[in-house]
Structures are given as C-alpha cells and as structure tokens.
C-alpha cells in the first residue's frame, strides 16, 4: 500500500490542526471542555495537536479523505491521533485514558490490534476502543483492571499487519453503554448518537 507523504514536521501538524479546528467547528474538534478531566487523561503526549486528519464525526469517502488511498467510507466514530515522522521507526506507547476493566483484545479487520476497556464517564458506562495497537505488546489480559495512565502497549508498525495496512496512528473511540462496539465508521449520521467525541475529554 502506498505510503502518505512523511515529509511533514511537527510544525506542519500544528498548522494543519488549527485549520481543522477552524473548518470543522460543527464536529466539536475544538470543544475542549475537559468536563471530566479529573477522570480522563491523554492517550499520548501532544494529544490535541495530533488530531489533524480524521476528527470525530467527519464524513469520509475514498474521494474526499485526507488519507490516501482510502478504503473506508462513513461517519468517523472516533478520533485519530497521528504520529510524527520521527516516531515512524520507534515505539510509541499508548496510555489508558481512564480506569476500568479490559473487555477485549484481538486482531480485527481495519485495525490490526484493538483493545476495548470499560470506563465510567459522568457516572455513565462507556467502552473505550483503542485501535491500531501492536497486539503482542498488550501485556494486560481480559478482565484485568487498568488504571488511567497505565501503558497499554505500543502502536503497530505502519502499513503492516499490525495496523491492518493502515498508517501508524491511534484510533480512539468512546461508545456509550456496556456493549462492545468497535465500528470505526457508521453509515448514518444519526448513528453517531451512540458515540462521544473523545476530544471533549482527552485533547489537552
């Protein structure tokens, strides 16, 4: 699979992030309310400036996607946190954004390695989806309690089976309720009501 242009530096990422924030206010990308910041933490450093390609709720098609080539279409159920060029050949640790039990870890189409955790948000149950992890790096087991800030594992190698051919990045999804749902996209905008924008809680 062809790779994206990696001649992008950290300043490019910050500039592109400001463009997304200004052009996608309807997606609440910049709605950094941190209304439950005491209970939630960042999944990796510089979380806010890493959201440059696929924020929550963006409608993606193979023709309009900021990631090319694109094989998915629909409304994005999570937030993608990009990696810097300097991180492409090094381990990028992913941290638990909340405290709760591991519900699932497996290989899944579209993700490679994926892990699901149960958490509480404003006293309501949610499940947290961490996508594109190197499955072998996740040392915790299903049923284990994970504390906010614990290292879950590392991101999978870009364009490999560890990410199911996708670029090296983290897909983070917050699904309402206790049921496990790892869909990265939904076809109807109304179906986004079952999801929350992770950036409202972890982008700072």
C-alpha positions, 0 to 999 in steps of 0.5 A: 500500500502506498505510503502518505507523504512523511515529509511533514514536521511537527510544525506542519501538524500544528498548522494543519490542526488549527485549520481543522479546528477552524473548518470543522467547528460543527464536529466539536474538534475544538470543544475542549471542555475537559468536563471530566478531566479529573477522570480522563487523561491523554492517550499520548503526549501532544494529544490535541495537536495530533488530531489533524486528519480524521476528527470525530464525526467527519464524513469520509469517502475514498474521494474526499479523505485526507488519507490516501488511498482510502478504503473506508467510507462513513461517519468517523466514530472516533478520533485519530491521533497521528504520529510524527515522522520521527516516531515512524521507526520507534515505539510509541506507547499508548496510555489508558485514558481512564480506569476500568476493566479490559473487555477485549483484545484481538486482531480485527479487520481495519485495525490490526490490534484493538483493545476495548476497556470499560470506563465510567464517564459522568457516572455513565458506562462507556467502552473505550476502543483503542485501535491500531495497537501492536497486539503482542505488546498488550501485556494486560489480559481480559478482565484485568483492571487498568488504571488511567495512565497505565501503558497499554502497549505500543502502536503497530508498525505502519502499513503492516499487519499490525495496523491492518495496512493502515498508517501508524496512528491511534484510533480512539473511540468512546461508545456509550453503554456496556456493549462492545462496539468497535465500528470505526465508521457508521453509515448514518449520521444519526448513528453517531448518537451512540458515540462521544467525541473523545476530544471533549475529554482527552485533547489537552 
